[in-house]
Amino acid sequence: VVQSMKEEIADVMEDKCQMEVEVMNKLAILKNEKVTLEDQHQETIKQKNDVIKKLERKVTDMKRLLDEKESMLKDATCGGVAELLSQLDVANNDNRNNEKRLRKQEEAIRRLEEKNAELLTSLEEANELDLANAEAE
């Protein structure tokens, strides 16, 4: 009876050890996946921020060009009304085109900021999952 109980205890201990090894292996895999996901999220966020900065520079450049064209029109003299009207027409067309581009770029910035917020939320969820796993240990 004692021998049987010793064998049963040994079997239970062996099963327990195997389960602990499996849990530790799974935890290591999850930690590696978490690190990989965090790195990917950080890289994606960096890329999105770079795109946002580029778009903001373009918007600034377009505003500067608009200001220059408006200044040129203001500096024009009364001579050559047809020329002034032509320049005004071109400037108005450029202005409309620039405003369209500006709206598109602002929309792109808004979408990038939303995506950035989603990525930050995903990163926070991954961190919470890691904390939950760590507490489960």
N, C-alpha and C positions, 0 to 999 in steps of 0.2 A: 504494500500500500504506500509506504514511504517512498519507495523507489518510483512508483507510478506518479506520485505527486511531484517528485523532483523532476521527472521527465516532462510532466505537464507544465511546471513552472519554467523549465528551460525552454520549452516550445513557446510559451507566452512571451518570455523575455526576448527570444529570437525574433518573433513576430513584431514585438514592440520596437526593437532595434531597426528592423527592416523598414518599418513605417516611418521612424524618425529619419532614416537616411533618405527615403523617398520625399518626405516633407522638406528636408533641407535642400535636396536637389531641385525641387520645384521652386522653393524660395529663391535659390540662386538664379534660376532661369528667369523668374519674375523680376528680380533686381536688375539683371542684365537688360531685360526688355524695357524696364522703366528708364534706365540710363540711356538706352538707344532712343526711346521716344522723347525723352527730355532734350537730348542733343538735336533730334530732328525738329522738335518744336522751336528750340532756340534758333536754329539755322533758318527756319521758315520765318520766324519773327524778324530776324535780322534782314532777310531778303525783302520782306514786306516793308520794313522801315526804310531800307535803301530806295525802294521804288517810290515810297511816299516822299522822301527827300528830293529825288529827281523830279517828281511831278511838281513839288513846291517850287523848285528852282525854275522850271519851265513857266509856271504861273507868274512868278516874279518877273522873268524875262519878258513875257507877253505884256504884262502891265507896263513895264518900262517902255516897250516899243509903242504901246498905245499912247503913253504920255509924250513920247518924242513926236509922234505924228500929230497929236493935238497941239503941241508947242509949235511945230512947223506951220500948222494951219493958222495959228494965232499970229505968228510972225509975218505971214504973207501980207503983202501990201495990196492995196485996192486994184492995182494994175493987173490986167489979165484975169478978168472975172471968169472967163471960161476955164482957164487953167485952175483957178481956185475951186471952181465947182467940180472940175474933174478930180482934183486932189481930194476934195471933200467926199466925193462919191467913192473913191478908192479907199479912203480912210474909213468911211462908214461900212463898206463891205468888209474891210480888214477887221474892223471892230466887231461886226456881227460874227465873222468867222472865229475871231479870237474868243468872243464870249461863248460861242458854241463849244470850242475846244476847252475853254476854262470850265464850263459846266460839266463836260465829259470828264475832265481831269479831277474836278472836285468830287464827282460821283465815284470815280475810281478810287480816290483817296478815302471816301466814306466806306466803300466796300472793303478796302484793305484794312481800315481801322476796325470794321466789324469782324473781319477774318482774324485780325490780330487779337481781338477780344475773345473770339471763340478759341483760338489757340491757347491763350492764357488760361481760359476756363478748363480746357483739356489738360493743361499742365498742372493746374491746381487739383483736378480730379485724380490725376496720376499720383501726385504727391499724397493726397488723402488716402488713396488705395495703398500706397507704400506704408503710410503710417498705420493703417488698419492692419496690414499684414505684419508689421513690426509688433503691434500690440497683441496680435493673435499668437505670436511666438511666445 
